[in-house]
Amino acid sequence: MSSVTLYAYDLSDGTKNTPVDAVTVFVFSEDGSTFIESGETDSNGEVVFELPNEIYWVRFFKQGFSFAKKLSIEVTEDSDFEVGGQNLEVRPPATQTNLCRVSGYVMNAGGQHLPDVTAEFAISDYARISAGRMVGAEKVITYSDEDGYFEFDLLRGARYDAVVESFGDQVFHILVPDLSFTHFTDLIWPFVARVELSASSVSLGVGDTEDVTAVGVLSSGVEGRFPSAESMKDPDTWRLVIGAKSSDTQVATVVQNGEVLTITAVGTGTCEIQFTPRITAARRLPVSTVELDTISVTVS
């Protein structure tokens, strides 16, 4: 038997730092034919099961949230699993699978919501077919309502040049995430929200190497890489959103090749592989403080 902790978090803020309590969790056999056990997440968003070492199908349910319909977990030892839930009130989803719904508010310097603010999004892809249909109109023009609220759809994965009223002639180069929803502010001014790791710790002997996958995720939901103005039209030149470094190069070094990190053990001891953002985020008040996960390295 292994102790398995399942953690449910709210995807709305782009991080994994907002737990969702009172989520009912059902555990089934791998093929879904046999019910095993159920429980409910606590105030920390966690529920713990004692399970034999097998593969399971896990379902999460809470009114107002949408979770992946089939989460497969393989239990081989005491372990933790995480799953994000889409907050349907805070982030309403698009109703078509090829679209991403953008929503959010705009306000003035006094904190009042601003109506009738114009935002224009001109698609910058040379050509695009979406859901089997040619994309003809190249521009989306939208306005905030009387409450300063935006809600509109853009094409998933498409690149746009955006102009927002009150920012003059400044053009924002954006990439729409492959998600059914995102936040208006984070679409224009994303920050690195988290790092998805294939392993959070490694143990090596001196001279050994190990590859770990590390994918930076922006608050908008975009993963891995992000275009600059100069590289907007060439995805091969898009920059990685995170950089990696070792806290002690006398213990281990790290070489970053795209999303793959090659960790090499140099000498006995422990260190961490740490991550830093490679994109400049807009200033936020209060100041945004996101601590990115690290990889713990032990060399013997």
Secondary structure as the mmCIF struct_conf table of DSSP 4:
data_model
#
loop_
_struct_conf.conf_type_id
_struct_conf.id
_struct_conf.beg_label_comp_id
_struct_conf.beg_label_asym_id
_struct_conf.beg_label_seq_id
_struct_conf.end_label_comp_id
_struct_conf.end_label_asym_id
_struct_conf.end_label_seq_id
STRN STRN1 SER A 2 ASP A 10
HELX_RH_3T_P HELX_RH_3T_P1 LEU A 11 ASP A 13
BEND BEND1 GLY A 14 LYS A 16
BEND BEND2 THR A 18 THR A 18
STRN STRN2 PRO A 19 PRO A 19
BEND BEND3 ALA A 22 ALA A 22
STRN STRN3 THR A 24 SER A 29
TURN_TY1_P TURN_TY1_P1 GLU A 30 ASP A 31
BEND BEND4 GLY A 32 GLY A 32
BEND BEND5 THR A 34 THR A 34
STRN STRN4 PHE A 35 GLU A 40
TURN_TY1_P TURN_TY1_P2 SER A 43 ASN A 44
BEND BEND6 GLY A 45 GLY A 45
STRN STRN5 GLU A 46 LEU A 51
BEND BEND7 ASN A 53 GLU A 54
STRN STRN6 ILE A 55 PHE A 61
TURN_TY1_P TURN_TY1_P3 GLN A 63 GLY A 64
STRN STRN7 PHE A 65 SER A 66
BEND BEND8 LYS A 69 LYS A 69
STRN STRN8 LEU A 71 GLU A 74
BEND BEND9 THR A 76 ASP A 78
STRN STRN9 SER A 79 ASN A 87
TURN_TY1_P TURN_TY1_P4 LEU A 88 VAL A 90
BEND BEND10 ARG A 91 ARG A 91
HELX_LH_PP_P HELX_LH_PP_P1 PRO A 92 ALA A 94
BEND BEND11 THR A 95 GLN A 96
TURN_TY1_P TURN_TY1_P5 THR A 97 ASN A 98
STRN STRN10 LEU A 99 TYR A 105
STRN STRN11 MET A 107 MET A 107
TURN_TY1_P TURN_TY1_P6 ALA A 109 GLY A 110
BEND BEND12 GLY A 111 GLY A 111
STRN STRN12 HIS A 113 HIS A 113
BEND BEND13 PRO A 115 ASP A 116
STRN STRN13 THR A 118 ILE A 123
BEND BEND14 TYR A 126 TYR A 126
STRN STRN14 ILE A 129 SER A 130
TURN_TY1_P TURN_TY1_P7 ALA A 131 GLY A 132
STRN STRN15 ARG A 133 MET A 134
STRN STRN16 LYS A 139 TYR A 143
TURN_TY1_P TURN_TY1_P8 GLU A 146 ASP A 147
BEND BEND15 GLY A 148 GLY A 148
STRN STRN17 TYR A 149 LEU A 155
TURN_TY1_P TURN_TY1_P9 ARG A 156 GLY A 157
STRN STRN18 ARG A 159 VAL A 164
TURN_TY1_P TURN_TY1_P10 GLU A 165 SER A 166
BEND BEND16 PHE A 167 PHE A 167
TURN_TY1_P TURN_TY1_P11 GLY A 168 ASP A 169
STRN STRN19 PHE A 172 LEU A 175
BEND BEND17 ASP A 178 SER A 180
STRN STRN20 PHE A 181 HIS A 183
HELX_RH_AL_P HELX_RH_AL_P1 PHE A 184 ILE A 188
BEND BEND18 TRP A 189 TRP A 189
STRN STRN21 VAL A 192 LEU A 197
BEND BEND19 SER A 198 SER A 198
BEND BEND20 SER A 200 SER A 200
STRN STRN22 SER A 201 LEU A 204
TURN_TY1_P TURN_TY1_P12 VAL A 206 GLY A 207
STRN STRN23 THR A 209 LEU A 218
TURN_TY1_P TURN_TY1_P13 SER A 219 SER A 220
BEND BEND21 GLY A 221 GLY A 221
STRN STRN24 GLU A 223 GLU A 223
BEND BEND22 GLY A 224 GLY A 224
STRN STRN25 ARG A 225 PHE A 226
TURN_TY1_P TURN_TY1_P14 ALA A 229 LYS A 233
HELX_RH_3T_P HELX_RH_3T_P2 PRO A 235 THR A 237
HELX_LH_PP_P HELX_LH_PP_P2 TRP A 238 TRP A 238
STRN STRN26 ARG A 239 LEU A 240
BEND BEND23 VAL A 241 VAL A 241
STRN STRN27 ILE A 242 SER A 246
BEND BEND24 SER A 247 SER A 247
TURN_TY1_P TURN_TY1_P15 THR A 249 VAL A 251
STRN STRN28 ALA A 252 ASN A 257
TURN_TY1_P TURN_TY1_P16 GLY A 258 GLU A 259
STRN STRN29 VAL A 260 ALA A 265
BEND BEND25 GLY A 267 THR A 268
STRN STRN30 GLY A 269 PRO A 277
BEND BEND26 ILE A 279 ILE A 279
HELX_LH_PP_P HELX_LH_PP_P3 THR A 280 ARG A 283
BEND BEND27 LEU A 285 PRO A 286
HELX_LH_PP_P HELX_LH_PP_P4 VAL A 287 SER A 288
HELX_LH_PP_P HELX_LH_PP_P5 GLU A 291 ASP A 293
STRN STRN31 ILE A 295 VAL A 299
#
